Amino acid sequence: MMNRKSFIIIMGPQGSGKSTQASLLADYIGYKFISSGKYLRKLEGEGDPIGVKLSEYWKDGGLVPDELINEIMFSLFEKDVSNGFVIDGFPRNHSQLKVFLSYLNVNDWVLRAVVYLYVSEEECLKRIESRSKIEMRLDESPDSVKKRLSLYHLETEPLIAEYNSRGILKKINAEQSIKNIQSDIHSALGI
């Protein structure tokens, strides 16, 4: 019999510190950290044909089509032997969420919690600008950042209400130190 896998989603706008917090949380609770964006960039960097093709979407601020990202993420979850995952960057819209929840249901896996890192747009832009100078990411030009933040508000933010109605949403103020944010996450999750 397969293990019952457990999932925690970290969500928030670009620049809210999702990857940092998700990675710290995963280490702390012994889950596997998966960032959809980092995974796709890794595929591109390795010259993987799928990664190279998909990079055309995010380089100008767009999102990878739902059916492709679902397939890539589900394949990752199935191949990995971890009992739990902390996910950053997925699902990004109602269509992906609906398929994801159905997928969890079919496998008898559980969505344990969703941590929402809230931060002002001004702070996001400031953080992204400073990160871009360090990492030189092609997907963080001023135009693509504005496009992605706009997509976030349009497509991802509405998921907050869905998670809240399921009683699994944990809201965390992300305009504080990394350590304090992580501490607030632990408290919210009761760990």
C-alpha positions, 0 to 999 in steps of 0.5 A: 500500500502506498503512503498517504502523501501530505501537501502544504502550499505556500502562496503569495505574490512574486517577491513575497519570499515563497521559495525561501519560506517553503524551503525552510519549512520543508527542511524543518518538517522533513517534507520535500520542497518543490518550486514549480518555477525553479524546477522549470528553470532547471529543466531549461538549464539542462537543455531538456526539450520540455524545459526549453519549450516552456521557457518561452512562456515565462520569459515574457511574463506568461504562465505555462499552460495548465495541462502541461504544468499539471502533468509535470507536477503530478509526475514529480509527486508520483516519482518522489518517495517523500511522504510530504511536499511543500509546494511553491508556485502551484496551483496558480489558478482555479483550473489547476486547483480543481485538477489538483484537488481531484488528483489528491482525492484519487490518490487519497492524499491530503492538502494539509494547509495553505500558507498565504504570505501577504505583502504590499505590491511596493515591497514586492517590487523592491525585493524583485528589483534587488533579487534581479540584480543578484540572480540576473533572471530573464523572467524578472525584467520590469515588464514581465514582473508587472505582467506576472503580478497582474496575472497573480492578482487576476488568477491566483489571488482568487484561490485565497477564498477557496482555501479559506472556505476549506478551513486550511488557509493560514495568513502570514505577514511577510513584511518582517524578517525571514526568521519571524515569518518562519516562526509565524508559519510554525505557530499557524501550522501548530508545529 
